Amino acid sequence: MLALRAQRGDQDAFAALVTRHQRYVYNLAYRLLRDAHEAEDLTQEAFLRAWRAIRGYRGANEAGGAKFTTWLYRIVTNLCYNRLPGLRRQLVQEDAERLERVAAPAENAPRALVEAGERRARVQAAIEALPDKYKLIVTLYYLQDQSYQEIAATLGLPLGTVKTHLYRARGRLKDLLAEGQD
Amino acid sequence: MEHLRQDELQAYLDGTLPPEEGRAVRAHLDACAECRTELALLREVDEALRAWPVLPEPEGLAARVMAEVQATSPVQTPPPWEAPWPWLRAHWSEVLLGAALAATVVVLVVSARALGGTRDYAGLRFWELEAERALAQVERVWYAIRADARSDGWDAVGVPSRPVGESSRPARYAAQFYCWVAGVIAGVVTLGAGAAGVRVLAQQWRQGLHVTT
């Protein structure tokens, strides 16, 4: 396993880890920071920290251990917290709004479908405009393919909070599409 | 018919519902056009999120990272007896916690010994005697005022006038009492320091940076 070899000081193994994960780390940083230069800077810092701390990493099969990606993204998100001071607080606080049931559509609402390309463009714009906490969770879920549990472990949040954030993020985007449909 | 909740629909979409709940949601969807529309919209959102463009990393990023890595060896942690200072620097929070706990134990033992000079004064009995002494003192002051300071044995502040050098029980009680108070304060302070140490440890663990330069 690459992480184990890196722990023994094998730089080639660590280089392989960097090559494997750099795109995801960079994109996670870019989506939150919205600046290519800062995202690159954060990526470098994250890997350097990971290398310095690699001996402290405990694999998923050890007590209190985690997957390498969970551990690495924990470092990345901690660096993001330093650059985006309100992010951690946003993540911890759950919004007061309740998860509602599906609402019945307004009577006789015309359901003319907006052209598919335009709808996609609207959603993409809305994704870019999501609050940082939703961007972070959505990116971990879709780009990094982390499960709810892994996201909770990465961010040190309760599982329920992670689910709520994910549902709310998608709910917002869905409402936007529904508006476009009416 | 009551519609599905957003979280049920989304969990269904993610395939994370337990089989039984999944079947119930499917049955509802078969019968409910509104919820089917809702699910279709959520699918669209899901696809859009999957299609969020992934940028290529900047050219040469890995090489730049590795150049920095090569200049930094991961922290070697030699045994503490070989290099005590770096070890202390890396483990100061544990050391602080250990020291705080040890100090608390020492303070409690010392104060317990100070209080336990005789069995009668140890523990709760001490407080009982303290309360009794305080009441007696009030009573003495009352009598001293009433009977005038010149009358036998008591002055105006209620301290018994005894030959110098003879140990008075109230004086010894007071010494023990202040010793106990000092012990409690020291205990609280050291426990507070210990708690701060634990907090730092937890923070380091969360950041995955337990071993740092």
Interface residues (C-beta under 8 A of the other chain):
Chain A: Q7 G9 Q11 F14 A15 V18 T19 Q22 R23 Y26 N27 Y30 R31 A36 E40 T43 Q44 F47 L48 R49 A50 W51 R52 A53 I54 R55 G56 Y57 W71 R74 I75 N78 L99 E100 R101 V102 A103 A104 P105 R119 R120 V123 Q124 I127 V138 T139 Y142 L143 Y148 G156 K163 T164 L166 Y167 R170 G171 L173 K174 L177 A178 Q181
Chain B: E2 H3 L4 R5 Q6 D7 L9 Q10 A11 T16 E34 C35 T37 E38 L41 L42 E44 V45 D46 A48 L49 R50 A51 W52 V54 L55 P56 E57 P58 L61 A62 R64 V65 M66 E68 V69 Q70 T72 S73 P74 V75 T77 R206 Q207 G208 L209 H210 V211 T212 T213
